[in-house]
Amino acid sequence: MKYEKEVLYFYMILVTIGTVLIALTTLRYMSNVNDSSGYLILFGLIFTISYINYLEKKAGISKKVIWIRNSVYTVLVISLTYFLYF
């Protein structure tokens, strides 16, 4: 049982890293190209993150861990965006 939780947390970390990279790439695209289609990509990213949260609830991950992951995700995206692109 403990091994299964470790695997869930490992994949949760991978998903967070992947979504951070997608968000940073989208913001980079929007700042370089200055095109409004980047907003559609951001909406798609928001929908994807919502679905990931739904799947994590279904997998039995506690709300506390989900909130911590979302907080870390938000802080990472904002801080990396500020330091890398502006």
C-alpha positions as CSV (number, residue, x, y, z in Angstrom):
1,M,0.0,0.0,0.0
2,K,2.8,2.4,0.8
3,Y,4.5,1.7,-2.5
4,E,1.3,2.6,-4.4
5,K,1.2,6.0,-2.6
6,E,4.8,6.6,-3.5
7,V,4.1,5.9,-7.1
8,L,1.1,8.3,-7.1
9,Y,3.2,11.0,-5.6
10,F,6.0,10.4,-8.1
11,Y,3.6,10.8,-11.0
12,M,2.0,13.9,-9.3
13,I,5.5,15.5,-9.3
14,L,6.0,14.6,-13.0
15,V,2.7,16.1,-13.9
16,T,3.5,19.3,-12.0
17,I,6.8,19.6,-13.8
18,G,5.2,18.9,-17.2
19,T,2.5,21.5,-16.7
20,V,5.0,24.1,-15.5
21,L,7.0,23.6,-18.6
22,I,3.9,23.8,-20.8
23,A,2.8,27.0,-19.1
24,L,6.3,28.6,-19.4
25,T,6.4,27.7,-23.1
26,T,3.0,29.1,-23.7
27,L,3.9,32.4,-21.9
28,R,7.1,32.5,-24.0
29,Y,5.2,32.1,-27.2
30,M,2.7,34.8,-26.2
31,S,5.5,37.2,-25.4
32,N,7.5,36.6,-28.5
33,V,4.8,36.3,-31.1
34,N,2.3,38.6,-29.5
35,D,-0.6,36.6,-30.9
36,S,-4.0,36.1,-29.3
37,S,-4.0,32.4,-30.0
38,G,-1.8,32.0,-26.9
39,Y,-4.8,32.7,-24.8
40,L,-6.5,29.6,-26.3
41,I,-3.5,27.5,-25.2
42,L,-3.8,29.0,-21.7
43,F,-7.5,28.1,-21.5
44,G,-6.6,24.6,-22.7
45,L,-4.0,24.3,-20.0
46,I,-6.5,25.5,-17.3
47,F,-8.9,22.8,-18.5
48,T,-6.2,20.2,-18.5
49,I,-5.1,21.1,-14.9
50,S,-8.8,20.9,-13.8
51,Y,-9.1,17.4,-15.2
52,I,-5.8,16.4,-13.5
53,N,-7.2,17.6,-10.2
54,Y,-10.4,15.6,-10.8
55,L,-8.3,12.5,-11.5
56,E,-6.2,13.0,-8.4
57,K,-9.4,13.2,-6.3
58,K,-10.6,10.0,-7.9
59,A,-7.2,8.3,-7.1
60,G,-7.7,9.1,-3.5
61,I,-5.1,11.8,-2.9
62,S,-6.0,14.0,0.0
63,K,-7.2,17.6,-0.6
64,K,-4.3,18.9,1.5
65,V,-1.7,17.4,-0.9
66,I,-3.6,18.6,-3.9
67,W,-3.7,22.2,-2.5
68,I,0.0,22.0,-1.7
69,R,0.7,20.9,-5.3
70,N,-1.4,23.6,-6.7
71,S,0.3,26.2,-4.6
72,V,3.7,25.0,-5.5
73,Y,2.7,25.0,-9.2
74,T,1.4,28.6,-9.0
75,V,4.5,29.9,-7.2
76,L,6.8,28.1,-9.7
77,V,5.0,29.4,-12.8
78,I,4.8,33.0,-11.5
79,S,8.4,33.1,-10.2
80,L,10.0,31.4,-13.2
81,T,7.9,33.6,-15.6
82,Y,9.1,36.7,-13.9
83,F,12.8,35.7,-13.9
84,L,12.9,34.2,-17.3
85,Y,10.8,36.4,-19.5
86,F,10.4,39.9,-17.9
